[in-house]
Structure formats: structure tokens, C-alpha cells
């Protein structure tokens, strides 16, 4: 259940654009937040179209030039509808970034060796330059987070939108290019065309079969049959996988997430755990993420913004309930104490208030 509040009769997009233009000119950030934070995805899309037509400028470019800090980061992420936002995040995460590492090796000060002054060869001007290593990487964590935390219908919408953009390498080919091994197979299976079992009702017999297969693929054997974990975790509906989680605990007195922890490693483990946690209780998964972003000294604003913005139109009310249940504090109060200014005003507008 979404947490944002939208006027029952919102102004026409043209009026919103005029009000936004005036607010940008006056640097009235609360007025900008009052409009954009209280419009749903389809309304924001119409506002962006109208703004471009009226002022020959993208609304995102206006935000980019006139705002700054966490408020700018949050509003830019908020502008697209949920599917378009996920596509943009995936595209950015799959765009390689190049970093250069300087391998500085200072000369050995203890050596008594003197340079050979009899040589006729000129000194190499590059010989005393530090060695550099160039690495090209993508944002693997964001790719895994998005693909593994979305249900089958969301994934199909994301893939269709991703692949439909002209000149874009298909999502499966891009994943194949940048991922390898079990993690690659997990992600490709997640974005596949169809689940083996996607019925709304849970089949108790199939649940027991899956529980036994997972046990034989993990705890019962030396080593792990990763293919079994991939198939069951990605080719079953979330209600079915939640039932498998409960049954495994009852049958073998060990939670399935602990099995994943002990049987797998690295990005593959992160992907499996994300799928499992979201299948069992996705609001609880995000409530924990919010808690981690605000726990201790300082705030992980990137994570805080990411979760609030991406869940506000989907299930933020359920996340708030899970947060209150687990941490005995309202989410909006936690956000209020960890943020300030117009950035706080924006997040509070998206999260809403609980009586």
C-alpha cells in the first residue's frame, strides 16, 4: 500500500508546471516538494511532458541546475514512474565506470647502488613514474538488488521497457557480459520469460518436493548443487517460496536463510538472500534496510533515499508497520531525527504520517 497522498482533484499539468517554474525562480523548495511529492507516477510523467513543451527544458535538468544535495538526489530519483525508475537504475548500474589505481613504489632508501654513469643510453623519463592499473567495473550490488527484489510481474515490465529502448543491448546480453558463474545464471533465470510455477495457490506436494531437493542440494551433501537453488528460488512464485521457507524450518529445524549463508558466498549469496527475504516478507526486508541506513553515527542517505523513493508508491505503509513492529518506533520519527531541512520535508512527504 502506497504512502503518498495525492489530491482528489489535482491541478492540470499545465498549472503545476507554472507553479513549479515560479517556485524554481523564487528558490521556494517547499513549494516544489508540495507539488512533486504529491503526484503519482502517471501525473509526474504528464508534468514532465508539459514542462518540456512549455519551457523547452526537461524538468530533470531544471532540478539538476537549481537544487543540490540530498534533495536534488531524491527528486531526480522520484520523477520517473516505478518501472522507468528501475530501468534507469539498472542502466546506470550496468554502465561501466573506469577507475585508475596508482601503484606507487618509492625507491629503496637503504640501497647503496649508484647509477651507472658510463652508459651512453639516455635515461627513460618514464622509468621513475608510478605504475598504474586501470579497472572497469559495474555496480553489481544495485543490479542484484533490483532484479532479485522484484516479483515476476515487475521483472517482466522492467525487461520489456529496458529492451524496447532503441539502440540498447538486451538486458540478458548485458548481464551475460558483466556477470559470470552462478550469479550470472541466477540473474538470467530471474529475468526469464516464465516461471515454472506461478500459481496464486500453494501446492503442498510441490513444496515438500522442493524442500527435499534443497536439503539434498545443500546440507546433506559435500559441496552445493547451485543449480537446484537457482531453479527453485527463481522459478517459483513468492507465496510458494515462502511456504518452502516455513516447511524447511519445520522439517530440518534450520532456517533456509542460514542454509544459504553456509552453502553459498559473495554476490550469489546476496542474490539468493534478497529473493528469499522478499518472498517471505518484502516490507520487513525494506524495514531492516531503513533501520541499517539510520543506525549508529551518521546516515547512509543513499540507501535511505533509495528505499523511501522506490517504495513510496508501492508498499511503504506495510514497511512502516513492519518498522514499528520490529523497532518499536515510527519510521517517520526515525527519519525526522536523522535528517533536516527540505531534504527531511521531502522524505516525510513521501512516507506520510501514521496516526
Secondary structure, DSSP 8 states (H G I E B T S, - for coil): -------TT---HHHHHHHHHHHHHHT-HHHHHHHHTTS-HHHHHHHHHHHHHHHSS-HHHHHHHH--HHHHHHHHHHHS-HHHHHHHHHHHHTS-EEEEEEE-----TT------TT--S---TTTTS-EEEEEEE--HHHHHHHHHHS-HHHHHHHHHHHHHSTT---HHHHHHHH--HHHHHHHHHHTSS--SB--SS--HHHHHHHHHHHHHHTTTSSS--HHHHHHHHHSB-HHHHHHHHHHHHHHHSS-HHHHHHHH--HHHHHHHHHHHHHHHHHHHHHHHHHHHHHSSSS--HHHHHHHHHHHTTTTHHHHHHHHHHHHSS-HHHHHHHH--HHHHHHHHHHH----
